[in-house]
Amino acid sequence: MKVRIFVVSTVLMLGVGIFTQKINSAPTMKAPAHSSQSQAPSPSTVAVAVDREISTIEKQIVEAAEAMPEDRFNFSPASLHIANSEYKGVRTFALQVKHIAASNYALWSPLTAEKFPQDFIGGNGPANLKTKAEILEFLKNSFALGHRAAATLTTENMLEPPEHSRSSRLHLATFAVAHAFDHYGQMVEYLRMNGIVPPASRGSSE
């Protein structure tokens, strides 16, 4: 009887030893290292977050404006005489671009305390800007102002109105982006009416 107990105990001990050895010799699974490139850093400040929004709409609008040929820059849907449509008096493509730029100045200049030029008043910008190159320069300069405006935002001042305004700094900064997106949609329609696929849609379903 004692011999049988001894044999059983020995077998159990050997089994436990082999099992333990297998566990210890098994390769350890390492947690996958997360690449810093796979995780985009979150905006660290309100200024950075707003600046990114401005960059997004700036790229789409500037590329759309550049895509319209010079000889079609004054295109308006009214010229198509579409049956049962009402396009009389709508802005031309050029005026859409100038309106965005002039509005950018109106909304962002209070944040930087830069003087709003008198010839920008009226919503369509300076009347003397006629060529595509002149209008594009006006547009790009307005977005440069937007980046300067975004840089002034802090968590301390973003809900405060700038001088001579009843709207908060954050509202002015972000409303300019929303307004630009609205008119970007109209620019897209004007491009498509001329058989031009908007740059932002190229390579997709178009």
C-alpha positions as semicolon CSV with decimal commas, in nm:
position;residue;x (nm);y (nm);z (nm)
1;M;0,000;0,000;0,000
2;K;0,279;0,243;0,093
3;V;0,460;0,158;-0,230
4;R;0,147;0,235;-0,435
5;I;0,100;0,571;-0,260
6;F;0,465;0,655;-0,321
7;V;0,439;0,573;-0,692
8;V;0,121;0,779;-0,734
9;S;0,280;1,073;-0,550
10;T;0,591;1,053;-0,766
11;V;0,386;1,050;-1,088
12;L;0,185;1,354;-0,975
13;M;0,500;1,546;-0,883
14;L;0,659;1,469;-1,220
15;G;0,341;1,580;-1,398
16;V;0,330;1,909;-1,211
17;G;0,699;1,965;-1,279
18;I;0,662;1,907;-1,652
19;F;0,353;2,135;-1,667
20;T;0,537;2,408;-1,480
21;Q;0,837;2,376;-1,708
22;K;0,618;2,415;-2,017
23;I;0,458;2,729;-1,878
24;N;0,796;2,883;-1,792
25;S;0,943;2,796;-2,131
26;A;0,646;2,926;-2,330
27;P;0,717;3,254;-2,517
28;T;0,570;3,555;-2,345
29;M;0,320;3,760;-2,544
30;K;0,419;4,124;-2,564
31;A;0,158;4,393;-2,602
32;P;0,176;4,545;-2,950
33;A;0,365;4,869;-2,950
34;H;0,153;5,159;-3,061
35;S;0,324;5,366;-3,324
36;S;0,316;5,736;-3,262
37;Q;0,227;5,778;-3,628
38;S;-0,092;5,571;-3,593
39;Q;-0,235;5,797;-3,327
40;A;-0,288;6,156;-3,431
41;P;-0,220;6,395;-3,145
42;S;-0,529;6,565;-3,014
43;P;-0,541;6,944;-3,029
44;S;-0,365;7,080;-2,724
45;T;-0,518;7,426;-2,735
46;V;-0,829;7,596;-2,866
47;A;-0,605;7,798;-3,100
48;V;-0,466;7,481;-3,258
49;A;-0,813;7,328;-3,297
50;V;-0,960;7,635;-3,468
51;D;-0,653;7,679;-3,687
52;R;-0,697;7,325;-3,819
53;E;-1,059;7,398;-3,911
54;I;-0,948;7,709;-4,098
55;S;-0,681;7,511;-4,284
56;T;-0,937;7,251;-4,393
57;I;-1,179;7,496;-4,553
58;E;-0,895;7,713;-4,688
59;K;-0,756;7,419;-4,886
60;Q;-1,094;7,328;-5,036
61;I;-1,191;7,683;-5,132
62;V;-0,854;7,786;-5,273
63;E;-0,831;7,468;-5,482
64;A;-1,188;7,515;-5,608
65;A;-1,116;7,876;-5,703
66;E;-0,797;7,774;-5,884
67;A;-0,988;7,504;-6,074
68;M;-1,222;7,750;-6,247
69;P;-1,069;7,873;-6,576
70;E;-1,006;8,245;-6,609
71;D;-1,258;8,278;-6,893
72;R;-1,531;8,124;-6,673
73;F;-1,451;8,315;-6,356
74;N;-1,751;8,545;-6,402
75;F;-1,987;8,255;-6,467
76;S;-2,335;8,269;-6,317
77;P;-2,610;8,003;-6,344
78;A;-2,833;8,278;-6,485
79;S;-2,640;8,248;-6,813
80;L;-2,765;7,891;-6,859
81;H;-3,132;7,998;-6,882
82;I;-3,249;7,682;-6,709
83;A;-3,624;7,634;-6,743
84;N;-3,827;7,698;-6,428
85;S;-3,519;7,821;-6,241
86;E;-3,458;8,152;-6,066
87;Y;-3,095;8,257;-6,077
88;K;-3,143;8,621;-6,166
89;G;-2,916;8,841;-5,957
90;V;-2,712;8,563;-5,794
91;R;-2,341;8,614;-5,746
92;T;-2,099;8,512;-6,016
93;F;-1,825;8,264;-5,931
94;A;-1,580;8,553;-5,892
95;L;-1,816;8,731;-5,653
96;Q;-1,861;8,412;-5,451
97;V;-1,485;8,403;-5,396
98;K;-1,463;8,775;-5,319
99;H;-1,759;8,749;-5,080
100;I;-1,587;8,472;-4,884
101;A;-1,267;8,675;-4,861
102;A;-1,443;8,998;-4,760
103;S;-1,645;8,812;-4,496
104;N;-1,328;8,653;-4,362
105;Y;-1,183;8,999;-4,309
106;A;-1,503;9,122;-4,143
107;L;-1,519;8,830;-3,900
108;W;-1,152;8,776;-3,821
109;S;-1,012;9,129;-3,812
110;P;-1,172;9,208;-3,471
111;L;-0,970;8,923;-3,319
112;T;-0,639;9,060;-3,441
113;A;-0,739;9,426;-3,397
114;E;-0,639;9,488;-3,759
115;K;-0,823;9,767;-3,936
116;F;-1,103;9,655;-4,165
117;P;-1,046;9,830;-4,502
118;Q;-1,331;10,056;-4,608
119;D;-1,339;9,919;-4,962
120;F;-1,415;9,572;-4,821
121;I;-1,751;9,691;-4,687
122;G;-2,056;9,568;-4,878
123;G;-1,987;9,196;-4,877
124;N;-1,820;9,158;-5,216
125;G;-1,478;9,307;-5,151
126;P;-1,292;9,571;-5,351
127;A;-1,457;9,651;-5,684
128;N;-1,119;9,701;-5,851
129;L;-1,025;9,332;-5,819
130;K;-1,113;9,188;-6,158
131;T;-0,867;8,918;-6,265
132;K;-0,846;8,564;-6,134
133;A;-0,496;8,627;-5,998
134;E;-0,606;8,938;-5,808
135;I;-0,907;8,766;-5,657
136;L;-0,705;8,459;-5,557
137;E;-0,450;8,680;-5,382
138;F;-0,734;8,854;-5,195
139;L;-0,872;8,514;-5,092
140;K;-0,539;8,377;-4,972
141;N;-0,463;8,693;-4,775
142;S;-0,799;8,662;-4,598
143;F;-0,714;8,312;-4,480
144;A;-0,372;8,429;-4,365
145;L;-0,564;8,671;-4,143
146;G;-0,770;8,376;-4,019
147;H;-0,460;8,195;-3,900
148;R;-0,345;8,506;-3,715
149;A;-0,691;8,535;-3,558
150;A;-0,690;8,172;-3,444
151;A;-0,352;8,223;-3,279
152;T;-0,503;8,485;-3,046
153;L;-0,753;8,242;-2,892
154;T;-0,701;8,112;-2,540
155;T;-0,924;7,936;-2,290
156;E;-0,924;8,260;-2,094
157;N;-1,042;8,495;-2,372
158;M;-1,236;8,275;-2,617
159;L;-1,575;8,354;-2,463
160;E;-1,504;8,726;-2,434
161;P;-1,605;8,968;-2,712
162;P;-1,330;9,164;-2,884
163;E;-1,350;9,541;-2,896
164;H;-1,652;9,681;-3,084
165;S;-1,825;9,340;-3,100
166;R;-2,098;9,165;-2,904
167;S;-2,001;8,818;-3,027
168;S;-1,744;8,606;-2,850
169;R;-1,401;8,556;-3,002
170;L;-1,469;8,185;-3,047
171;H;-1,797;8,253;-3,227
172;L;-1,635;8,495;-3,472
173;A;-1,348;8,255;-3,540
174;T;-1,569;7,952;-3,605
175;F;-1,859;8,129;-3,776
176;A;-1,619;8,243;-4,048
177;V;-1,539;7,876;-4,113
178;A;-1,909;7,780;-4,125
179;H;-1,987;8,071;-4,357
180;A;-1,704;7,975;-4,590
181;F;-1,828;7,614;-4,605
182;D;-2,172;7,741;-4,709
183;H;-2,032;7,932;-5,006
184;Y;-1,792;7,651;-5,091
185;G;-2,101;7,442;-5,163
186;Q;-2,215;7,702;-5,413
187;M;-1,872;7,714;-5,574
188;V;-1,887;7,336;-5,620
189;E;-2,219;7,366;-5,805
190;Y;-2,078;7,637;-6,031
191;L;-1,779;7,416;-6,116
192;R;-1,999;7,118;-6,200
193;M;-2,225;7,335;-6,417
194;N;-1,912;7,398;-6,620
195;G;-1,817;7,031;-6,642
196;I;-1,541;7,061;-6,382
197;V;-1,507;6,809;-6,102
198;P;-1,413;6,990;-5,778
199;P;-1,056;6,903;-5,673
200;A;-1,174;6,767;-5,337
201;S;-1,393;6,512;-5,521
202;R;-1,136;6,392;-5,770
203;G;-1,025;6,034;-5,727
204;S;-1,347;5,943;-5,547
205;S;-1,685;5,861;-5,698
206;E;-1,690;6,216;-5,844
